[in-house]
Amino acid sequence: MINKFCSSPLWKCSRKLSATAEGNIPAETVITNAKLINVCTGEIIPDIEIAISCGRIALVGDAKHCIGEKTKVIDADGQYIAPGSLDGHIHVESSMMGVGEYAKAVIPHGTVGIYMDPHEICNVLGLDGVSCMVEDSKRTPLKTMVTIPSCVPAVPGFEDTGSSINPEDITKTMQWDSVVGLGEMMNFPGILTSSEHTRYSRRNFKDRQIH
């Protein structure tokens, strides 16, 4: 996970997490009386406690030894608890909503982050449209990670949807805080013929990876 989308980079807090799990330092938060949905085994495990430190889970199980004087204790009262879901590829515009409203629909169902490829709005409004969606995402707790559109229009010379971006534009977006990768390449004729446009886009992204 990219550091800027985490409460704390793991390398900065791994020692503290270990010490919390061992009970050497108190957790910041402990959730008690929860029913854990174990997505690996398919079990529902009752009476689970979770110790949290640095915004990360330090321990799942019996966390009584992690509670200190300043630890915030939350009684889940038998509610279910499960890992959050990440949507690995989504075109938010296809929902006919902005990111803020989309988040209201998916967060209650367990989605905590999305890898968004906003090529549809980019087809019409260019990078201004992408910037608008990124700005809208800031009003929601949904982690919105952008995979920048790689070919707008999808097939140059075949369609005209109102806008276009070139490899130089894509290169600039690699410095945006919200961008974590390159979106899907739909220009399959360009791939098959190894056009300069598709070759340049892939090469520039590989050379300028910032994660």
Residue frames as a rotation matrix with the C-alpha (Angstrom) as fourth column:
MET 1
0.579 0.815 0.000 0.00
0.815 -0.579 0.000 0.00
0.000 0.000 -1.000 0.00
ILE 2
-0.035 -0.578 0.815 1.25
0.465 -0.732 -0.499 3.48
0.885 0.362 0.294 -0.80
ASN 3
-0.669 -0.350 -0.655 2.43
0.727 -0.127 -0.675 5.29
0.153 -0.928 0.340 2.32
LYS 4
-0.953 0.246 0.174 0.28
-0.260 -0.964 -0.059 8.38
0.153 -0.102 0.983 1.77
PHE 5
-0.077 0.975 -0.209 -2.87
-0.507 0.142 0.850 6.26
0.858 0.172 0.483 1.97
CYS 6
0.078 0.027 -0.997 -1.93
0.652 0.755 0.072 4.77
0.754 -0.655 0.041 5.35
SER 7
0.968 0.251 0.032 -2.18
0.123 -0.576 0.808 6.24
0.221 -0.778 -0.588 8.85
SER 8
0.421 -0.901 0.103 1.49
-0.695 -0.248 0.675 5.38
-0.583 -0.355 -0.731 9.33
PRO 9
0.254 -0.426 -0.868 3.97
-0.748 0.482 -0.456 3.60
0.613 0.765 -0.196 7.05
LEU 10
0.927 0.186 -0.325 4.50
0.005 0.862 0.507 0.07
0.375 -0.472 0.798 8.35
TRP 11
0.148 -0.961 -0.234 8.26
0.622 0.274 -0.733 0.50
0.769 -0.037 0.639 8.59
LYS 12
-0.393 -0.274 0.877 7.75
-0.340 -0.843 -0.416 3.40
0.854 -0.462 0.238 11.00
CYS 13
0.019 0.552 0.834 5.48
-0.980 -0.156 0.126 1.59
0.200 -0.819 0.538 13.42
SER 14
0.334 0.129 -0.934 6.27
-0.227 0.972 0.053 -2.14
0.915 0.194 0.354 13.20
ARG 15
-0.695 -0.644 -0.319 8.29
0.182 0.272 -0.945 -2.03
0.695 -0.715 -0.072 16.43
LYS 16
-0.746 0.485 0.456 5.44
-0.665 -0.510 -0.546 -0.30
-0.032 -0.710 0.703 18.25
LEU 17
0.247 0.870 -0.427 2.91
-0.846 0.409 0.343 -2.79
0.473 0.276 0.837 16.90
SER 18
-0.033 -0.348 -0.937 5.00
0.114 0.930 -0.349 -5.70
0.993 -0.118 0.009 18.15
ALA 19
-0.933 -0.359 0.032 5.41
0.034 -0.177 -0.984 -4.10
0.359 -0.916 0.177 21.57
THR 20
-0.377 0.881 0.285 1.66
-0.924 -0.379 -0.051 -3.49
0.063 -0.283 0.957 21.75
ALA 21
0.357 0.518 -0.778 0.84
-0.526 0.799 0.291 -7.09
0.772 0.305 0.557 20.83
GLU 22
-0.304 -0.579 -0.757 3.22
0.350 0.671 -0.654 -8.31
0.886 -0.464 -0.001 23.54
GLY 23
0.681 0.654 -0.330 1.60
0.574 -0.197 0.794 -6.03
0.455 -0.730 -0.510 26.12
ASN 24
-0.249 -0.874 -0.417 4.76
0.968 -0.222 -0.114 -4.01
0.007 -0.432 0.902 26.69
ILE 25
-0.979 0.084 -0.186 3.02
-0.070 -0.994 -0.080 -0.77
-0.192 -0.065 0.979 25.76
PRO 26
-0.284 0.952 0.116 -0.73
0.253 0.191 -0.948 -0.10
-0.925 -0.240 -0.295 25.84
ALA 27
-0.465 0.250 0.849 -2.81
0.883 0.072 0.463 0.02
0.055 0.965 -0.255 22.70
GLU 28
-0.979 0.195 0.053 -4.41
-0.191 -0.979 0.073 3.25
0.066 0.061 0.996 21.60
THR 29
-0.065 0.998 -0.018 -7.75
-0.997 -0.064 0.051 1.50
0.050 0.021 0.999 21.04
VAL 30
-0.984 -0.106 0.144 -9.12
-0.114 0.992 -0.050 -1.93
-0.137 -0.065 -0.988 21.90
ILE 31
-0.180 0.945 -0.272 -12.36
-0.884 -0.034 0.466 -3.26
0.431 0.325 0.842 20.44
THR 32
-0.888 -0.104 0.448 -14.00
-0.356 0.772 -0.526 -5.92
-0.291 -0.627 -0.723 22.60
ASN 33
-0.310 0.843 0.440 -16.93
0.053 0.478 -0.877 -8.35
-0.949 -0.248 -0.193 22.30
ALA 34
-0.066 0.227 -0.972 -16.85
-0.930 -0.368 -0.023 -8.59
-0.363 0.902 0.235 18.50
LYS 35
0.552 0.215 0.806 -17.75
0.114 0.938 -0.329 -11.40
-0.826 0.273 0.493 16.12
LEU 36
-0.284 -0.780 -0.558 -14.88
-0.582 -0.323 0.746 -11.82
-0.762 0.537 -0.362 13.67
ILE 37
0.898 0.440 0.009 -15.68
-0.226 0.478 -0.849 -12.86
-0.378 0.760 0.528 10.12
ASN 38
-0.092 -0.968 0.233 -12.62
-0.216 0.248 0.945 -14.88
-0.972 0.036 -0.232 9.18
VAL 39
0.598 0.381 -0.705 -12.47
-0.707 -0.162 -0.688 -14.48
-0.376 0.910 0.173 5.41
CYS 40
-0.391 -0.811 -0.435 -9.70
-0.906 0.423 0.025 -17.11
0.163 0.404 -0.900 5.17
THR 41
-0.991 -0.038 0.125 -11.49
-0.076 0.945 -0.318 -19.97
-0.106 -0.325 -0.940 6.92
GLY 42
-0.469 0.883 -0.022 -15.14
-0.075 -0.015 0.997 -18.96
0.880 0.469 0.073 6.46
GLU 43
-0.298 0.321 -0.899 -15.70
0.892 0.430 -0.142 -19.03
0.341 -0.844 -0.414 10.22
ILE 44
0.279 0.337 0.899 -17.45
-0.202 -0.895 0.398 -16.54
0.939 -0.293 -0.182 12.47
ILE 45
-0.335 -0.553 -0.763 -15.45
0.668 0.431 -0.606 -16.37
0.664 -0.713 0.225 15.69
PRO 46
0.679 0.700 0.223 -17.21
0.316 -0.552 0.772 -14.87
0.663 -0.453 -0.596 18.74
ASP 47
0.946 -0.179 -0.271 -15.79
0.213 -0.289 0.933 -12.84
-0.246 -0.940 -0.235 21.63
ILE 48
0.200 -0.897 0.395 -12.84
0.938 0.058 -0.342 -11.44
0.284 0.439 0.852 19.68
GLU 49
0.711 -0.104 -0.695 -10.80
0.262 -0.878 0.399 -8.44
-0.652 -0.466 -0.598 20.80
ILE 50
0.474 -0.531 0.702 -8.70
0.787 -0.101 -0.608 -6.23
0.394 0.841 0.370 18.54
ALA 51
0.341 -0.473 -0.813 -5.84
0.530 -0.617 0.582 -4.00
-0.777 -0.629 0.040 19.67
ILE 52
0.682 -0.027 0.731 -5.04
0.657 -0.416 -0.628 -0.98
0.321 0.909 -0.266 17.52
SER 53
0.327 -0.627 -0.708 -1.97
0.374 -0.602 0.706 1.24
-0.868 -0.495 0.037 17.49
CYS 54
-0.666 -0.621 -0.412 -0.64
-0.055 -0.511 0.858 3.75
-0.744 0.594 0.307 14.92
GLY 55
0.016 0.759 -0.651 -3.94
-0.894 -0.281 -0.350 3.36
-0.448 0.588 0.674 13.09
ARG 56
-0.239 -0.173 -0.956 -3.09
-0.691 0.721 0.042 -0.30
0.682 0.671 -0.292 12.43
ILE 57
0.842 0.539 -0.008 -4.16
-0.414 0.655 0.632 -3.64
0.346 -0.529 0.775 13.89
ALA 58
-0.177 -0.933 0.314 -1.57
-0.945 0.071 -0.320 -4.90
0.276 -0.353 -0.894 16.37
LEU 59
-0.973 -0.129 0.193 -3.40
-0.196 0.903 -0.383 -7.98
-0.125 -0.410 -0.903 17.67
VAL 60
-0.057 0.968 -0.244 -6.55
-0.818 0.095 0.567 -10.01
0.572 0.232 0.787 17.06
GLY 61
-0.244 0.003 -0.970 -7.68
0.322 0.943 -0.078 -12.40
0.915 -0.332 -0.231 19.80
ASP 62
0.606 0.325 -0.726 -7.39
0.783 -0.086 0.616 -11.77
0.138 -0.942 -0.307 23.53
ALA 63
-0.037 -0.602 0.797 -6.26
0.440 -0.726 -0.528 -8.16
0.897 0.331 0.292 23.93
LYS 64
0.873 0.442 -0.209 -6.83
0.361 -0.297 0.884 -7.63
0.329 -0.847 -0.418 27.65
HIS 65
0.320 -0.842 -0.434 -3.08
0.812 0.008 0.584 -7.32
-0.488 -0.540 0.686 28.26
CYS 66
-0.451 -0.462 0.764 -2.98
0.831 -0.529 0.170 -4.46
0.325 0.712 0.623 25.72
ILE 67
0.494 0.751 0.439 -5.32
0.472 -0.655 0.590 -2.18
0.730 -0.084 -0.678 27.68
GLY 68
-0.634 -0.701 -0.327 -3.76
0.705 -0.349 -0.618 0.70
0.319 -0.622 0.715 29.64
GLU 69
-0.394 0.471 -0.789 -5.08
0.599 -0.520 -0.609 3.71
-0.697 -0.713 -0.076 31.52
LYS 70
-0.365 0.192 -0.911 -5.39
-0.463 -0.887 -0.002 5.81
-0.808 0.421 0.413 28.36
THR 71
-0.984 0.016 0.178 -6.57
0.152 0.595 0.790 3.06
-0.093 0.804 -0.587 26.02
LYS 72
-0.377 0.904 -0.200 -9.92
-0.911 -0.402 -0.098 3.77
-0.169 0.145 0.975 24.40
VAL 73
-0.911 0.127 0.393 -12.07
0.098 0.991 -0.093 0.66
-0.401 -0.046 -0.915 24.82
ILE 74
-0.436 0.776 -0.457 -14.97
-0.898 -0.338 0.283 0.15
0.065 0.533 0.844 22.40
ASP 75
-0.532 0.369 0.762 -17.58
-0.119 0.858 -0.499 -2.50
-0.838 -0.356 -0.413 23.16
ALA 76
-0.912 0.148 -0.384 -18.74
-0.386 0.015 0.922 -3.92
0.142 0.989 0.043 19.82
ASP 77
-0.298 0.858 0.419 -21.73
-0.726 0.081 -0.683 -5.46
-0.619 -0.507 0.599 21.61
GLY 78
-0.089 0.228 0.970 -21.61
0.178 0.961 -0.210 -8.62
-0.980 0.154 -0.126 19.50
GLN 79
0.728 0.343 -0.594 -21.46
-0.466 -0.389 -0.795 -6.84
-0.504 0.855 -0.123 16.15
TYR 80
0.732 -0.438 0.522 -19.62
0.629 0.728 -0.272 -8.41
-0.261 0.528 0.808 13.24
ILE 81
0.505 -0.654 -0.564 -16.18
-0.522 -0.751 0.404 -7.20
-0.687 0.090 -0.721 12.25
ALA 82
0.655 -0.247 0.714 -14.31
0.620 0.715 -0.322 -8.01
-0.431 0.654 0.622 9.03
PRO 83
-0.503 -0.856 -0.122 -11.44
0.550 -0.426 0.719 -6.74
-0.667 0.295 0.685 6.89
GLY 84
0.224 0.537 -0.813 -12.35
-0.336 -0.741 -0.581 -3.85
-0.915 0.404 0.014 4.62
SER 85
0.412 0.005 0.911 -12.69
0.729 0.598 -0.333 -4.54
-0.546 0.802 0.243 0.89
LEU 86
-0.313 -0.531 -0.787 -10.58
-0.252 -0.753 0.608 -2.89
-0.916 0.389 0.102 -1.81
ASP 87
0.784 0.560 0.266 -12.04
0.166 0.225 -0.960 -2.55
-0.598 0.797 0.083 -5.31
GLY 88
-0.074 -0.975 0.210 -9.10
0.476 0.151 0.867 -3.25
-0.876 0.164 0.453 -7.62
HIS 89
-0.951 -0.202 0.233 -10.58
0.299 -0.415 0.859 -1.60
-0.077 0.887 0.456 -10.73
ILE 90
-0.024 0.984 -0.179 -13.59
0.843 -0.076 -0.532 0.70
-0.537 -0.163 -0.828 -10.97
HIS 91
-0.776 -0.022 0.631 -14.95
0.416 -0.770 0.484 3.39
0.475 0.637 0.606 -13.29
VAL 92
-0.702 0.500 -0.508 -16.91
0.444 -0.251 -0.860 5.50
-0.557 -0.829 -0.046 -10.82
GLU 93
-0.722 0.419 -0.551 -18.54
-0.604 -0.770 0.206 7.50
-0.337 0.482 0.809 -13.62
SER 94
-0.768 0.430 -0.474 -20.34
-0.087 0.665 0.742 4.34
0.634 0.611 -0.473 -14.75
SER 95
-0.595 0.564 -0.573 -22.38
0.800 0.340 -0.495 4.58
-0.085 -0.752 -0.654 -11.55
MET 96
0.022 0.540 0.841 -23.61
0.563 -0.702 0.436 7.98
0.826 0.464 -0.320 -12.75
MET 97
0.942 0.206 -0.266 -22.35
0.333 -0.465 0.820 9.48
0.046 -0.861 -0.507 -9.48
GLY 98
0.370 -0.855 0.364 -19.37
-0.590 -0.519 -0.619 11.48
0.718 0.014 -0.696 -8.30
VAL 99
-0.425 -0.643 -0.637 -16.89
0.083 0.673 -0.735 9.91
0.901 -0.365 -0.233 -5.90
GLY 100
-0.849 0.086 0.521 -18.50
-0.512 -0.372 -0.774 11.47
0.127 -0.924 0.359 -2.83
GLU 101
0.140 0.982 0.126 -21.93
-0.985 0.151 -0.087 10.02
-0.104 -0.112 0.988 -3.53
TYR 102
0.311 -0.118 -0.943 -20.46
-0.386 0.891 -0.239 6.72
0.869 0.438 0.232 -4.70
ALA 103
-0.742 -0.669 -0.047 -18.66
-0.183 0.269 -0.946 6.43
0.645 -0.693 -0.322 -1.36
LYS 104
-0.449 0.655 0.608 -21.96
-0.877 -0.192 -0.440 6.78
-0.171 -0.731 0.660 0.50
ALA 105
0.545 0.719 -0.431 -23.24
-0.806 0.591 -0.034 3.73
0.230 0.366 0.902 -1.37
VAL 106
0.417 -0.423 -0.804 -20.25
-0.107 0.856 -0.506 1.40
0.903 0.297 0.312 -0.96
ILE 107
-0.562 -0.697 0.445 -18.68
-0.520 -0.120 -0.846 2.21
0.643 -0.707 -0.295 2.42
PRO 108
0.023 0.613 0.790 -21.67
-0.984 0.155 -0.092 0.85
-0.179 -0.775 0.606 4.42
HIS 109
0.929 0.333 -0.161 -21.18
-0.365 0.899 -0.243 -2.46
0.064 0.284 0.957 2.59
GLY 110
0.746 -0.637 0.193 -17.51
0.265 0.550 0.792 -2.76
-0.611 -0.540 0.579 3.54
THR 111
0.447 -0.626 0.639 -15.57
0.796 -0.048 -0.603 -1.13
0.409 0.778 0.477 0.71
VAL 112
0.622 -0.282 -0.730 -12.86
0.475 -0.605 0.639 1.05
-0.622 -0.744 -0.242 2.24
GLY 113
-0.173 -0.728 -0.663 -10.77
-0.314 -0.598 0.738 1.84
-0.934 0.336 -0.125 -0.84
ILE 114
0.797 0.433 0.421 -10.93
0.279 0.354 -0.893 1.89
-0.535 0.829 0.162 -4.63
TYR 115
-0.537 -0.844 0.003 -8.47
0.307 -0.192 0.932 1.92
-0.786 0.501 0.362 -7.49
MET 116
0.461 0.855 -0.239 -10.27
0.221 -0.371 -0.902 4.31
-0.860 0.363 -0.359 -9.80
ASP 117
-0.685 -0.562 0.463 -9.68
0.597 -0.069 0.799 4.56
-0.417 0.824 0.383 -13.56
PRO 118
0.082 0.800 -0.594 -11.57
0.236 -0.595 -0.768 7.73
-0.968 -0.078 -0.238 -14.56
HIS 119
-0.828 -0.505 0.243 -11.01
0.335 -0.099 0.937 7.41
-0.449 0.857 0.251 -18.30
GLU 120
-0.128 0.856 0.500 -14.68
0.989 0.074 0.125 8.01
0.070 0.511 -0.857 -19.10
ILE 121
0.767 0.361 -0.531 -14.72
0.443 -0.896 0.031 11.53
-0.464 -0.259 -0.847 -17.67
CYS 122
-0.166 -0.912 -0.374 -11.25
0.041 -0.385 0.922 12.05
-0.985 0.138 0.101 -19.10
ASN 123
-0.461 0.069 0.885 -12.63
0.848 0.328 0.416 11.19
-0.261 0.942 -0.210 -22.55
VAL 124
0.435 0.777 0.455 -14.90
0.846 -0.525 0.089 14.22
0.308 0.346 -0.886 -22.31
LEU 125
0.993 0.064 0.096 -13.15
0.020 -0.914 0.406 16.72
0.114 -0.401 -0.909 -20.02
GLY 126
0.272 -0.962 -0.012 -9.51
-0.059 -0.005 -0.998 15.67
0.961 0.272 -0.058 -20.09
LEU 127
-0.480 -0.584 -0.655 -7.38
0.602 0.324 -0.730 15.92
0.638 -0.745 0.196 -16.98
ASP 128
-0.729 0.332 0.599 -9.63
-0.548 -0.807 -0.220 18.72
0.410 -0.488 0.770 -15.65
GLY 129
0.356 0.912 -0.204 -12.34
-0.624 0.395 0.674 16.08
0.695 -0.113 0.710 -15.26
VAL 130
0.176 -0.395 -0.902 -9.97
0.502 0.824 -0.263 13.73
0.847 -0.407 0.343 -13.46
SER 131
-0.835 -0.526 0.164 -8.91
0.179 -0.541 -0.822 16.56
0.521 -0.657 0.546 -11.13
CYS 132
-0.268 0.836 0.478 -12.57
-0.792 -0.474 0.385 17.27
0.548 -0.276 0.789 -10.38
MET 133
0.598 0.493 -0.632 -13.15
-0.125 0.836 0.534 13.66
0.792 -0.240 0.561 -9.34
VAL 134
-0.255 -0.776 -0.576 -10.03
0.634 0.316 -0.706 13.65
0.730 -0.546 0.411 -7.18
GLU 135
-0.831 -0.024 0.556 -11.17
-0.287 -0.837 -0.465 16.83
0.477 -0.546 0.689 -5.44
ASP 136
0.180 0.979 0.100 -14.61
-0.735 0.067 0.675 15.34
0.654 -0.195 0.731 -4.83
SER 137
0.331 -0.094 -0.939 -13.02
0.290 0.957 0.007 12.28
0.898 -0.275 0.344 -3.24
LYS 138
-0.691 -0.714 0.114 -11.46
0.151 -0.296 -0.943 14.43
0.707 -0.634 0.312 -0.53
ARG 139
-0.343 0.639 0.688 -14.85
-0.857 -0.513 0.048 14.86
0.384 -0.573 0.724 1.18
THR 140
0.760 0.615 -0.210 -15.13
-0.512 0.766 0.389 11.17
0.400 -0.189 0.897 1.96
PRO 141
0.278 -0.675 0.683 -13.16
-0.737 0.306 0.603 8.65
-0.616 -0.671 -0.413 4.07
LEU 142
0.905 0.061 0.421 -13.07
0.192 0.825 -0.532 6.30
-0.380 0.562 0.734 1.05
LYS 143
-0.076 -0.985 -0.153 -9.44
-0.073 -0.148 0.986 5.81
-0.994 0.086 -0.060 0.03
THR 144
0.893 0.447 0.051 -9.48
0.061 -0.006 -0.998 6.84
-0.446 0.894 -0.033 -3.62
MET 145
-0.142 -0.988 0.052 -6.37
-0.008 0.054 0.999 5.73
-0.990 0.142 -0.016 -5.47
VAL 146
0.664 0.442 -0.603 -6.21
-0.498 -0.340 -0.798 6.83
-0.558 0.830 -0.006 -9.10
THR 147
-0.200 -0.649 0.734 -4.88
0.576 0.528 0.625 4.78
-0.793 0.547 0.268 -11.98
ILE 148
-0.215 0.097 -0.972 -4.48
-0.375 -0.927 -0.009 7.51
-0.902 0.363 0.236 -14.54
PRO 149
0.801 0.561 0.208 -6.15
-0.002 0.351 -0.936 7.02
-0.598 0.750 0.283 -17.96
SER 150
-0.145 -0.960 0.240 -3.55
0.194 0.210 0.958 5.74
-0.970 0.186 0.156 -20.40
CYS 151
-0.882 -0.131 0.453 -5.28
0.462 -0.038 0.886 6.39
-0.099 0.991 0.094 -23.72
VAL 152
0.156 0.907 -0.391 -7.76
0.537 -0.410 -0.737 9.18
-0.829 -0.095 -0.551 -24.40
PRO 153
0.359 0.930 -0.075 -9.38
-0.933 0.358 -0.021 8.76
0.007 0.078 0.997 -26.83
ALA 154
0.529 -0.109 0.842 -9.30
-0.293 0.907 0.301 4.98
-0.797 -0.406 0.448 -26.51
VAL 155
0.086 -0.489 0.868 -8.26
0.832 0.515 0.208 4.52
-0.548 0.704 0.451 -30.15
PRO 156
-0.201 -0.219 -0.955 -6.77
-0.121 -0.962 0.246 7.69
-0.972 0.165 0.167 -31.70
GLY 157
-0.842 -0.116 -0.527 -8.15
-0.502 -0.188 0.844 8.43
-0.197 0.975 0.101 -35.15
PHE 158
-0.795 0.579 -0.181 -11.14
0.429 0.748 0.507 6.16
0.429 0.325 -0.843 -34.67
GLU 159
0.244 0.911 -0.333 -13.26
0.916 -0.104 0.388 8.08
0.318 -0.399 -0.860 -32.17
ASP 160
-0.681 -0.356 0.640 -13.69
0.157 -0.924 -0.347 11.64
0.715 -0.136 0.686 -30.96
THR 161
0.070 0.715 -0.696 -15.22
0.898 0.258 0.355 11.96
0.434 -0.650 -0.624 -27.50
GLY 162
0.875 0.376 0.307 -14.29
0.274 -0.905 0.326 15.58
0.400 -0.201 -0.894 -26.91
SER 163
0.713 -0.663 0.228 -10.85
-0.655 -0.513 0.555 15.42
-0.251 -0.545 -0.800 -25.36
SER 164
0.739 -0.560 -0.375 -7.43
0.237 0.737 -0.633 13.87
0.631 0.379 0.677 -25.65
ILE 165
0.750 -0.628 0.207 -4.34
-0.496 -0.328 0.804 13.48
-0.437 -0.706 -0.558 -23.51
ASN 166
0.628 -0.608 -0.485 -0.85
-0.372 0.312 -0.874 12.62
0.683 0.730 -0.030 -24.65
PRO 167
0.418 -0.513 -0.750 2.07
0.666 0.734 -0.132 10.76
0.618 -0.444 0.649 -23.07
GLU 168
-0.635 -0.659 0.402 3.51
0.235 -0.661 -0.712 14.03
0.735 -0.358 0.575 -21.74
ASP 169
-0.002 0.733 0.680 0.23
-0.726 -0.469 0.503 14.72
0.687 -0.493 0.533 -19.91
ILE 170
0.800 0.296 -0.522 0.30
0.039 0.843 0.537 11.23
0.599 -0.450 0.663 -18.41
THR 171
-0.100 -0.938 -0.331 3.88
0.656 0.188 -0.731 11.74
0.748 -0.291 0.596 -17.28
LYS 172
-0.576 -0.088 0.813 2.91
-0.337 -0.880 -0.335 14.90
0.745 -0.467 0.477 -15.36
THR 173
0.438 0.853 0.283 0.11
-0.646 0.079 0.760 13.13
0.626 -0.515 0.586 -13.52
MET 174
0.330 -0.380 -0.864 2.59
0.446 0.870 -0.211 10.63
0.832 -0.316 0.457 -12.09
GLN 175
-0.773 -0.626 0.104 3.51
0.247 -0.448 -0.859 13.38
0.584 -0.638 0.501 -9.62
TRP 176
-0.024 0.842 0.540 -0.07
-0.610 -0.440 0.659 13.78
0.792 -0.313 0.524 -8.34
ASP 177
-0.647 -0.231 0.726 -0.51
-0.759 0.277 -0.589 12.59
-0.065 -0.933 -0.355 -4.77
SER 178
0.187 0.871 0.455 -3.61
-0.741 0.429 -0.517 10.61
-0.645 -0.240 0.725 -5.69
VAL 179
0.608 0.041 -0.793 -2.07
-0.725 0.436 -0.534 8.68
0.323 0.899 0.295 -8.60
VAL 180
0.264 -0.478 0.838 -0.78
-0.602 0.597 0.530 5.18
-0.754 -0.644 -0.130 -7.85
GLY 181
-0.389 -0.407 0.827 -0.56
0.311 0.787 0.533 3.61
-0.867 0.464 -0.180 -11.29
LEU 182
-0.837 0.060 -0.544 -1.43
-0.520 -0.399 0.755 3.58
-0.172 0.915 0.365 -14.97
GLY 183
0.050 0.970 0.240 -4.98
-0.633 0.217 -0.743 2.83
-0.773 -0.114 0.625 -16.06
GLU 184
0.196 0.096 0.976 -6.06
0.386 0.907 -0.167 0.19
-0.901 0.410 0.141 -18.55
MET 185
-0.656 -0.454 -0.604 -4.68
-0.429 -0.434 0.792 0.44
-0.621 0.779 0.089 -22.07
MET 186
0.240 0.877 0.417 -7.62
0.060 0.415 -0.908 0.09
-0.969 0.242 0.047 -24.46
ASN 187
0.470 -0.128 -0.873 -5.76
-0.822 -0.424 -0.380 1.03
-0.321 0.897 -0.305 -27.62
PHE 188
0.400 -0.302 0.865 -5.18
0.031 0.948 0.317 -2.57
-0.916 -0.099 0.388 -28.66
PRO 189
0.908 -0.162 0.386 -4.42
0.402 0.079 -0.912 -1.62
0.118 0.984 0.137 -32.30
GLY 190
0.646 -0.697 0.311 -1.63
-0.637 -0.717 -0.283 0.58
0.421 -0.015 -0.907 -30.93
ILE 191
0.316 -0.506 0.802 -0.32
-0.654 0.496 0.571 -2.28
-0.687 -0.706 -0.175 -28.81
LEU 192
0.660 0.011 0.751 -0.42
0.344 0.884 -0.316 -4.74
-0.668 0.467 0.580 -31.69
THR 193
0.777 -0.359 0.517 1.39
0.455 -0.248 -0.855 -2.34
0.436 0.900 -0.029 -34.02
SER 194
0.107 -0.745 -0.658 3.67
0.957 -0.101 0.271 -1.04
-0.268 -0.659 0.703 -31.24
SER 195
0.553 0.178 0.814 2.74
0.526 -0.832 -0.175 2.56
0.646 0.525 -0.554 -32.01
GLU 196
-0.499 -0.822 0.275 4.97
0.333 -0.475 -0.814 5.28
0.800 -0.315 0.511 -30.64
HIS 197
-0.051 0.573 0.818 2.12
-0.661 -0.633 0.403 6.60
0.748 -0.520 0.411 -28.47
THR 198
0.891 0.446 -0.081 1.61
-0.253 0.638 0.728 3.33
0.376 -0.628 0.681 -26.60
ARG 199
0.334 -0.854 -0.399 5.32
0.711 0.506 -0.487 2.55
0.618 -0.121 0.776 -26.36
TYR 200
-0.473 -0.522 0.709 6.05
0.017 -0.810 -0.586 6.02
0.881 -0.265 0.393 -24.96
SER 201
0.332 0.694 0.639 3.25
-0.689 -0.284 0.667 5.83
0.644 -0.661 0.384 -22.39
ARG 202
0.933 0.036 -0.358 4.38
0.157 0.854 0.497 2.47
0.323 -0.520 0.791 -20.99
ARG 203
0.073 -0.993 -0.094 8.07
0.730 0.117 -0.674 3.41
0.680 -0.020 0.733 -21.03
ASN 204
-0.333 -0.181 0.926 7.49
-0.251 -0.929 -0.272 6.74
0.909 -0.322 0.264 -19.28
PHE 205
0.671 0.621 0.406 5.40
-0.571 0.083 0.817 5.16
0.474 -0.780 0.410 -16.55
LYS 206
0.777 -0.425 -0.464 8.02
0.524 0.846 0.103 2.48
0.349 -0.323 0.880 -15.92
ASP 207
-0.194 -0.946 0.260 10.80
0.629 -0.323 -0.707 5.09
0.753 0.027 0.657 -15.76
ARG 208
-0.551 0.026 0.834 8.89
-0.348 -0.916 -0.201 7.43
0.758 -0.401 0.514 -13.45
GLN 209
0.313 0.669 -0.674 7.34
0.429 0.534 0.729 5.07
0.848 -0.517 -0.119 -10.91
ILE 210
-0.250 -0.340 0.907 7.19
-0.497 -0.759 -0.422 6.93
0.831 -0.556 0.021 -7.62
HIS 211
0.690 0.585 0.426 5.93
-0.672 0.301 0.676 4.19
0.268 -0.753 0.601 -5.33
